Amino acid sequence: MELQSEKIQQRIEDYSRFLITLLILSIYFYLGMVINIFIEPTDKSTLLIGLMLGSLAVAGFFTYLLSKWRKQLNEIIEIK
């Protein structure tokens, strides 16, 4: 039990860091998109929109996994 809860806790910490990194990356893509559309227009704005939405989708998936693992960890702690 202790090993399993420790493993889940480490996974939660790692994926929380990944989530923060993906959100920061999405912000950079958004700012690049704004600069690209309003300041110096080019044809590559759809690429930035796709990258931003893709990174936000992965961040949303990580959020789902984190909530699932936190529930598992709480169940393991309650059993003890």
Secondary structure, 3 states (H helix, E strand, C coil): CHHHHHHHHHHHHHHHHHHHHHHHHHHHHHHHHHHHHHHCCCCCHHHHHHHHHHHHHHHHHHHHHHHHHHHHHHHHHHHC
